[in-house]
């Protein structure tokens, strides 16, 4: 039943995700941050593209070839006449059987003024001697028609970057937020140096060491005999119960934060036995929880194990 429900959610997400997303909105409302989210989701992204060129770009990168690729572009719609250009572009795309949605990012005048004052940047449409307040009001008037035409309007006035990313992923990704987090689990040996790239690291040198058994010394944690020795120990069983509880707490937090990549390092003395066995179990557990997981063993002769 759980698998069936997941398949239904995936199918529904695939139906709602368009071929092309056009991102626009008020200057300073978060268009750059939004583009980064689409990049992390695997969209082909272009910044500041005139609407009339969207169809040509879609054809160039193969959006209309059925390969499942998606395109996201930001369009500068502030100049006079560009609303009509957007309308024409949308009609063209629909004629070519390409699905498209317009994402409009809005923000209150008060917050926009504060952001510009904090960054000390000039508003992009402000004329010589024109006040910031006047430029914002003029831009808002020019974009009124575009806002009405948008499929989704997000007000970022009080929205953190992570919340913006979460809202975009829920609307424009075929995957769940959990599936969008790339998790790399790897084993390593402390005697070979600590990994600088680890976001989360666990030291398992307290577990019984198979190295001291002559029959297992030349084996690794990938071998059944070593894995059984490590995982069958009562200390290991208590540790794994606590370790899984910890993962159950921190992983949803990383997802909520909008993190796109996470490295989990499992270390023992030489990176051959205990860390390998625990890394394997950790990767299996997270995969079953719905995360996209890759597994490798840094200090084994053939260190990578594709998953």
C-alpha atoms as one frame of an Amber mdcrd trajectory, in Angstrom:
protein
   0.000   0.000   0.000   2.838   2.410   0.848   4.513   1.731  -2.510   1.211
   2.298  -4.329   0.677   5.612  -2.544   4.216   6.716  -3.396   3.650   5.831
  -7.054   0.432   7.858  -7.071   2.220  10.858  -5.542   5.033  10.575  -8.092
   2.580  10.349 -10.990   0.644  13.366  -9.723   3.872  15.356  -9.367   4.926
  14.430 -12.902   1.581  15.692 -14.227   1.891  19.073 -12.543   5.542  19.754
 -13.427   5.715  21.851 -16.609   8.277  21.624 -19.396   9.194  25.270 -18.865
   9.018  27.645 -15.910   9.312  31.389 -16.502  10.450  33.204 -13.359   9.748
  36.884 -12.985   8.658  39.390 -10.377   9.782  42.428  -8.452  13.477  43.249
  -8.430  14.856  42.213  -5.065  12.139  39.622  -4.439  14.435  36.590  -4.712
  14.608  35.622  -8.389  18.292  34.690  -8.133  17.653  32.434  -5.136  14.749
  30.847  -7.000  16.972  30.118 -10.001  19.467  28.343  -7.733  16.664  26.094
  -6.474  15.700  25.146 -10.023  19.350  24.401 -10.810  19.528  22.070  -7.819
  16.398  20.314  -9.092  18.128  19.575 -12.399  16.433  22.200 -14.561  18.376
  23.723 -17.446  18.533  27.357 -16.282  19.077  30.619 -18.148  19.011  34.040
 -16.525  17.442  37.144 -18.065  16.178  35.702 -21.355  13.756  37.686 -23.557
  10.461  35.771 -23.763  10.593  35.602 -27.557  13.684  33.386 -27.312  12.248
  30.805 -24.910  10.899  28.553 -27.682  14.218  28.620 -29.559  16.094  27.753
 -26.375  13.673  24.927 -25.574  14.314  23.418 -28.986  18.079  23.917 -28.675
  18.409  22.047 -25.362  15.912  19.337 -26.275  13.044  20.231 -23.948  10.561
  19.082 -26.605  12.234  15.742 -27.395  10.550  13.719 -24.678  13.716  13.142
 -22.644  12.144  14.486 -19.451  14.312  17.596 -19.240  12.890  20.842 -17.887
  13.805  24.479 -18.495  13.686  27.454 -16.139  14.340  31.018 -17.285  14.158
  34.399 -15.624  12.705  37.106 -17.838  13.176  40.830 -17.365   9.617  42.034
 -17.859  10.012  45.597 -16.637  10.320  47.442 -19.934   7.241  48.604 -21.789
   5.839  46.060 -24.260   7.368  42.990 -22.699   4.068  41.860 -21.229   2.723
  41.505 -24.764   5.925  39.654 -25.708   5.382  37.235 -22.837   1.784  36.634
 -23.890   2.894  35.873 -27.453   5.658  33.557 -26.195   3.246  31.589 -24.035
   0.890  31.135 -26.986   3.803  29.932 -29.144   4.896  27.408 -26.562   1.380
  26.028 -26.201   1.128  25.679 -29.998   4.249  23.491 -29.866   2.610  21.380
 -27.128   5.045  22.568 -24.474   3.619  23.090 -21.000   4.702  26.309 -19.319
   4.013  28.059 -16.019   4.844  31.560 -14.873   6.229  31.992 -11.353   5.904
  35.534 -10.023   7.898  36.553  -6.954   6.428  39.477  -5.086   7.502  41.436
  -2.025   6.171  44.369  -0.035   7.475  47.844  -0.805   8.714  48.214   2.765
  10.837  45.056   2.618  12.156  45.855  -0.862  13.277  49.290   0.286  15.022
  47.781   3.302  16.808  45.195   1.151  18.071  47.793  -1.287  19.247  50.048
   1.509  21.059  47.150   3.188  22.850  46.128  -0.013  23.322  49.742  -1.176
  22.445  48.670  -4.680  20.707  50.946  -7.149  17.271  49.829  -8.289  17.660
  48.577 -11.892  14.935  50.783 -13.388  15.574  53.908 -11.320  16.147  56.968
 -13.513  18.612  59.768 -12.754  17.576  61.422  -9.519  14.583  59.119  -9.074
  13.892  57.937  -5.540  13.922  54.263  -4.611  10.284  54.487  -3.554   9.285
  55.889  -6.955  11.239  53.217  -8.872   9.598  50.406  -6.906   6.138  51.865
  -7.469   6.780  52.252 -11.201   8.064  48.694 -11.533   5.048  47.353  -9.664
   2.721  49.160 -12.032   4.536  47.799 -15.093   4.365  44.249 -13.734   0.701
  44.328 -12.695  -0.461  42.508 -15.842   2.260  39.886 -15.538   1.316  39.213
 -11.916  -2.302  38.649 -12.924  -1.187  36.220 -15.651   1.116  34.225 -13.341
   0.266  30.628 -12.436   1.890  30.946  -9.013   2.574  34.090  -6.970   4.897
  33.825  -3.974   5.257  36.709  -1.551   8.810  36.580  -0.176   8.415  39.522
   2.218   8.773  37.321   5.294   9.945  34.110   3.653  13.348  32.666   4.464
  15.467  31.316   1.612  14.922  27.730   2.800  11.148  28.229   2.859  11.218
  29.673  -0.657  13.158  26.666  -1.874  10.742  24.284  -0.178   7.726  25.984
  -1.755   9.288  25.875  -5.219  10.261  22.225  -4.887   6.729  21.261  -3.848
   5.343  22.973  -6.940   7.896  22.221  -9.645   9.654  18.943  -8.874   8.674
  15.407  -9.822  10.541  14.238  -6.715   9.758  14.726  -3.070  11.965  17.088
  -1.074  13.417  14.023   0.590  14.381  12.497  -2.762  15.980  15.774  -3.825
  18.568  15.523  -1.032  21.646  13.733  -2.407  23.180  11.779   0.457  26.718
  10.409   0.208  27.571   7.827   2.860  31.205   6.755   3.008  33.575   4.865
   5.275  37.105   5.990   6.092  40.055   5.206   8.348  41.241   7.765  10.896
  44.853   6.705  10.398  44.573   7.881   6.790  43.269  11.313   7.762  39.881
  12.774   8.643  37.588  13.773   5.750  37.185  17.507   5.343  34.008  17.164
   3.283  31.890  15.411   5.932  28.741  17.198   7.145  28.030  14.489   9.696
  30.712  12.139  11.068  30.479   9.171  13.424  33.445   7.393  15.048  32.862
   3.621  15.427  36.284   2.713  16.833  34.556   1.697  20.075  33.064  -1.377
  18.367  34.797  -4.790  18.555  37.530  -4.912  15.917  37.645  -7.907  13.501
  41.235  -6.978  12.636  42.476  -8.942  15.640  40.965 -12.183  14.302  43.510
 -13.697  11.850  40.687 -15.170   9.739  39.117 -11.746   9.197  42.189  -9.511
   9.108  42.482  -9.622   5.310  38.719  -9.345   4.754  36.604  -6.181   4.767
  33.233  -5.056   6.043  31.800  -6.012   2.654  32.458  -9.673   3.446  29.627
 -11.517   5.157  31.827 -12.958   7.896  33.072  -9.529   8.971  29.642  -7.915
   8.674  28.095 -10.650  10.812  30.826 -10.229  13.434  30.414  -6.444  13.596
  26.643  -6.212  13.336  25.860  -9.197  15.543  27.589  -7.730  18.579  25.319
  -6.463  21.374  27.209  -3.165  21.558  26.691  -2.650  17.821  22.990  -3.426
  18.095  22.523  -0.802  20.808  24.584   1.680  18.832  22.612   1.115  15.600
  19.332   1.660  17.414  20.587   5.016  18.725  22.213   5.886  15.369  18.967
   5.309  13.477  17.078   7.432  16.000  19.605  10.213  15.450  19.239   9.958
  11.670  15.454  10.061  12.038  15.840  13.405  13.806  18.550  15.133  11.753
  17.648  14.025   8.209  14.222  15.732   8.107  15.938  18.827   9.494  18.404
  18.869   6.604  15.504  18.438   4.168  13.574  21.297   5.780  16.670  23.476
   5.573  16.685  22.948   1.814  20.076  21.247   1.767  20.750  19.637  -1.613
  23.823  17.561  -0.708  24.829  15.824   2.511  27.947  13.776   3.298  27.873
  11.250   6.154  31.257   9.802   7.145  31.692   6.642   9.198  35.205   6.153
  10.568  37.197   3.399  12.222  40.949   2.914  12.605  41.863   1.669   9.144
  38.646   2.062   7.192  38.506  -1.647   6.343  36.133  -3.448   8.697  33.847
  -1.696  11.185  33.315   1.556   9.297  32.568  -0.332   6.075  29.954  -2.542
   7.714  28.273   0.397   9.486  28.366   2.586   6.346  26.647  -0.198   4.392
  23.902  -0.490   6.995  23.511   3.295   7.159  23.161   3.591   3.375  20.604
   0.776   3.295  18.566   2.395   6.074  18.472   5.832   4.427  17.625   4.338
   1.033  14.640   2.562   2.551  13.597   5.905   4.066  13.325   7.337   0.542
  16.587   9.283   0.274  18.778   9.256  -2.822  21.941   7.641  -1.481  25.378
   6.900  -2.904  27.837   4.719  -1.034  31.621   4.536  -1.169  34.522   3.245
   0.918  37.407   5.681   0.846  40.172   3.405   2.074  39.311   0.123   0.364
  41.359  -0.790  -2.739  38.309  -0.271  -4.956  36.767   2.499  -2.942  33.481
   3.260  -4.726  30.374   1.167  -4.565  27.613   2.507  -6.820  24.102   2.607
  -5.434
